Amino acid sequence: MALRPGRVQQIHKHDARGIDRSNQPFTIDKLIRRPGLVSIQRPAFEPGYSHHMREVYPHWGIAVSTCLDNGLPVKHPRLKFDHYVDLVKVWEDQEYIYVEDMYVDVLLYERSYYHVIDMEELGEAIADRLVSSTEAKRVLENTQKFVDAMKRSRLSYVIWKQKYGTHRRHL
């Protein structure tokens, strides 16, 4: 499958390394693979926290990023969100797990509110024929299902994760 430039993160299955969306290599401090979840922890890529954790839920079509400082979740130092959710497409081959950013994102402010962003990026990708109508439909459906589940979880990713994360495979 051809990779869309600037959209795909690659996680090596057997080595503690990956390739980010800008085609730069990075090290992985911790990789966890379970049915329904791929979790990586890597060094932070900007000041204000020590590590970046990304939990990928292929069934939901989302990847949740959290800033960590000394193992504890912290707000993003500049933007002050608690969790950043990318709508994604996930596939794998013998060596890599591929996580493709599908343009739409959700900022989560724990127990307060969420903010859906970058819908115009998805619209531009559709107009430029970079994304098929089938892919766009899936992204929009996954976005709606996720924000509905977040509302049922009292706008808490921690509660969402307990209710719908790795323990529950069905929407």
LUMVEX-927137 format. One record per atom (N, C-alpha, C, O, CB): residue in one letter; x, y, z. Coordinates in steps of 0.2 Angstrom, whole numbers, plus 5000, padded with zeros to 4 digits. Glycine has a CB too. Example, Ala and Ser with C-alpha at 12.3 -4.5 7.8 and 13.67 -1.06 7.14 Angstrom:
// residues 2
A506649725039A506249785039A506649845039A507149835042A505749785045S506449895035S506849955036S506450005039S506750065040S507049975029
***
This chain:
// residues 171
M500449945000M500050005000M500450065000M500950075004M499550005006A500350114996A500750174995A500550225001A500050225003A500550214989L501150245004L501050295010L500850365008L501250385004L501650285015R500350395011R500250465010R500850505013R500850505019R499550485012P501250545010P501750585013P501550625018P500950665018P502150625007G501850625024G501750675029G501150645034G500850685038G501550735027R500850585032R500250565036R500350505040R499850485044R499650555031V500850465039V500950395042V501450395046V502050415045V500950345036Q501350365052Q501850355057Q501950275057Q501450235056Q501650375065Q502550255057Q502750185057Q503050165063Q503550195066Q503250165051I502750105066I503050075072I503350015071I502949965068I502450075078H503950005072H504349935071H504049885076H504049905082H505049945071K503849825073K503649775078K504149745082K503949725088K503249725074H504749745080H505249705084H505849745087H506149715091H505549655079D505949805085D506449845087D506149905091D505549925089D506949875082A506449935095A506249995099A506350055095A506650105097A506550005106R505950065089R506050115085R505450125080R505050085080R506750115080G505450185078G504850205073G505050255068G505650285069G504250225077I504650275064I504750335059I504150375060I503550355059I504850305052D504250445061D503650485062D503350505056D503650495050D503850545067R502850555056R502550575050R502950615046R502850615039R501950615052S503450645048S503950685044S504550645042S505050675040S504150755048N504450585042N504950535040N505650535044N506150515042N505150545033Q505550555050Q506150555055Q506050495060Q505550485062Q506150625059P506650465061P506650405065P506550435073P506750485074P507350365065F506250385077F506250405084F506350335088F506250285085F505550435086T506550345094T506550285098T505950275102T505550325104T507150285103I505750205104I505250195108I505450165114I505850115114I504750135104D505250195120D505450175126D505050115128D505250065132D505350225131K504350105126K503950055128K503450045123K503150085120K503550075135L503349975121L502849955116L502449905119L502649855121L503149935109I501749915119I501249865121I500849845115I500549895112I500949895127R500749785114R500249765109R499749715112R500049655114R500649735103R499149725112R498649685114R498049685109R498049735105R498349705121P497649635109P497049645104P496649705106P496449725111P496549585105G496649745100G496249805101G496649865103G496349925104G495649795106L497349865105L497749915107L498449905105L498749855105L497649925115V498749965103V499449965102V499650035105V499350085104V499649975094S500050025110S500250085114S501050095114S501450045115S500050075122I501250155112I501950165112I502050225117I501650275118I502250185105Q502650225120Q502950285124Q503550295121Q504050255121Q502950265132R503650365120R504350385117R504550445121R504150485124R504250395110P505150465120P505350535123P504950595120P504750585114P506150545122A504850645124A504450705122A504850735116A505450735115A504350755128F504450765112F504750795106F504650875107F504750915102F504450775100E504450895112E504550975114E504550975121E504450935125E503851005111P504851035124P504951045131P504251055135P503751065132P505351115132G504351035141G503751045146G503550975148G503050975153G503251075142Y503750915146Y503550855148Y504150805146Y504550815142Y502850835145S504150745149S504650705148S504550645143S504950625139S504850665154H503950625142H503750575137H503050585134H502650625136H503750505141H502950555128H502350555124H502150485124H502450445122H502550595117M501450475126M501150415125M500650415120M500250465120M500850385132R500650365115R500050365110R499750295111R500150245110R500450375103E499150295112E498750235112E498250225106E497850275105E498250225119V498350175102V498050165096V497550115096V497650055098V498550155090Y496850135095Y496350085095Y496050075088Y495650115086Y495750115100P496350025084P496150015077P495450005076P495150035071P496549955075H495049965081H494349955080H493950025080H493450025077H494149915085W494150075084W493850135085W494150185079W493750235078W493950165091G494650165076G494950215071G495250275075G495250335072G494450235066I495550275081I495750325084I496450315087I496650255088I495350355090A496850365088A497550365092A497550425097A497450475095A498150365087V497550405103V497550455108V498250465111V498550425113V497050425114S498450535111S499050555113S499050595120S498550635121S499450605108T499450575124T499450605131T500250625132T500650585131T499250555136C500250685135C500950705138C501050675145C500650675149C501050785138L501650645146L501850625152L502450655155L502850675151L501950545152D502450665162D503050695165D503150655171D502750645176D502950775167N503750615171N503950565176N503350515177N503250495183N504050605183G503050495171G502550435172G501850465173G501450415173G502750395177L501750525174L501050545176L500850595170L501150635167L501050585182P500150585168P499850625163P499850705165P499750715171P499150605162V500050745161V500050815162V499750845156V499750825150V500750845163K499450915157K499250945151K499750965146K500350975148K498851015154H499550975140H500050995135H500351065137H499951105139H499750995128P500951075137P501251135140P501051205136P500951255139P501951135140R500951195130R500751255126R499951265125R499651315126R501051255119L499651205123L498951205121L498451185127L497851195126L498851165115K498751165132K498351145138K497851095138K497351095142K498051205141F497851055133F497350995132F497650935136F498250935138F497250975125D497150895138D497350835142D497550775137D498050735138D496850815147H497150765132H497250715127H497150745120H496650775119H496850655129Y497550715115Y497450735108Y497250675104Y497650625105Y498150775105V496650675101V496450615098V496450625090V496150675088V495750595100D496850585087D496850585080D496350525077D496350475080D497650565077L496050545072L495650495068L496150465064L496450495060L494950525065V496150395064V496750355060V496450295056V495850275057V497250335065K496850275052K496850215049K497450175050K497950195050K496750215041V497350105052V497850065055V497950005051V497449975049V497850045062W498549985049W498649925045W499349905047W499749935050W498549925038E499549835045E500249815047E500449765041E500049735038E500249785054D501149755041D501449705037D501949665042D501849675048D501849745031Q502449635039Q502849595043Q503249635048Q503449605054Q503249555039E503449695046E503949735050E503649795054E503849805060E504449765046Y503149825051Y502849885054Y502149885055Y501749845052Y503049945049I501949925060I501249945061I501150015058I501550055060I500949935069Y500750025054Y500650095051Y500050125054Y499450095054Y500550085043V500150185056V499550225059V499550295054V499950335055V499650245066E498950295050E498950355046E498450405049E497850385050E498650325039D498650465049D498250515052D497650535046D497850545040D498650585053M497050535048M496550545043M496250615044M495650625043M495950485044Y496650665046Y496450735046Y496050755052Y496250805055Y496050745040V495550725054V495050755059V495450735066V495650685067V494350725059D495350785070D495650775077D495150805082D494750845081D496350815078V495250775088V494850795094V495250815100V495650775102V494350735096L495250875102L495550895109L495150875114L494550895115L495750965108L495450845119L495050825125L495250865131L495850865133L495050745127Y494850895135Y494950935141Y494650895146Y493950895147Y494751005141E494950845150E494650805155E494150835159E494250875163E495250775159R493550795159R492950815163R492650885161R492250905165R493150815170S492950915156S492650985154S492350985148S491750995147S493251035154Y492650975142Y492350975136Y492850945131Y493450935132Y492251055134Y492650945124Y493050915119Y492950965113Y492451005113Y492850845117H493450965109H493451015103H493650975097H494250955096H493851075104V493150965092V493350935086V493650985081V493451045080V492750905082I494250975078I494651015074I494850985067I494850925067I495251045078D495051025063D495351005056D494850975052D495050935047D495950955058M494150985052M493750955048M493850985041M493750955036M492950975050E494051045040E494251075034E494751045030E494751035024E494351155035E495251015034E495750975031E495550915028E495750895022E496350955036L495050875031L494750815028L494350845022L494350805016L494250785033G493950895022G493650925016G494150935010G493950915005G493250985018E494650965012E495150985006E495450915003E495550914997E495751025009A495550865008A495850805005A495350765001A495550734996A496050755011I494650775003I494150744998I494150774992I494150744986I493450745002A494150844992A494150884986A494750874981A494650874975A494050964988D495350864984D495950844981D495950774979D496450754976D496550874985R495450734980R495450664979R496050624982R496250574980R495550654972L496250644988L496750614992L496450564997L496750514999L497150664996V495850574998V495450525002V494750504998V494450544995V495250555009S494650444998S494050414995S493450434999S493450445005S494050344994S492850434996S492250444999S492050395005S491850405010S491650454994T492350335003T492250275008T492650295014T492450285020T492450215005E493250315013E493750325019E493450385023E493450385029E494450345017A493250435019A492950495023A492350475027A492250505032A492750555018K491850435024K491250415028K491450375034K491250395039K490850365023R491950335034R492250295040R492550345045R492350335051R492750245038V492850395043V493150445047V492650485051V492650495057V493650495044L492150505047L491650545050L491150505055L490950525060L491150575045E491050435053E490650395058E491050375064E490850375069E490550325054N491750365063N492150355069N492150415074N492150405080N492850335067T492250475071T492250535075T491550545079T491650555085T492250595070Q491050525075Q490350535079Q490350485084Q490050495090Q489750525074K490550415083K490450365088K490950385094K490750375100K490650295085F491550405093F491950425098F491650485102F491650475109F492650445095V491450535100V491250595104V490550575107V490450595113V491150655099D490150535104D489550505108D489750465114D489450475119D489150465103A490250425113A490550375119A490850425124A490750405130A491050325116M491250475122M491550525127M490950555131M491050565137M491950575123K490450575128K489850605132K489550555137K489450575142K489350635127R489550495135R489250445139R489750425145R489550405150R489050375135S490350445144S490950435149S491050495153S491550505156S491550415145R490550545153R490650605157R491250645155R491550675159R490650585164L491450645148L491950685145L492650665149L493050705149L491850755146S492750605150S493350585154S493650525149S493350475148S493250555161Y494250535147Y494550485143Y494750425148Y494750365146Y495250515140V494850435154V495050385159V494450335159V494450275159V495250415166I493850365160I493250325160I493050295154I492850235153I492550365162W493150325148W493050305141W493550235141W493250185138W493250355136K494150245143K494650195142K494350135146K494450075143K495350215144Q494150145152Q493850085156Q493250055153Q493149995152Q493750105163K492850095150K492150065147K492250035140K491949985138K491650125147Y492650075136Y492650055129Y493350035126Y493450005120Y492450115125G493850045130G494550035127G494749965126G494349935122G495050065132T495249945129T495449875127T494949815130T495049765127T496149865130H494549835134H494149785137H493549765133H493149715134H493949805144R493349815129R492749805125R492849815118R493149875116R492149855128R492749765114R492849775107R492349795102R492449815097R493049705104H491749805105H491149825101H490949895103H491049915108H490549775101L490749935098L490449995099L489749995101L489450045103L490450045092
***
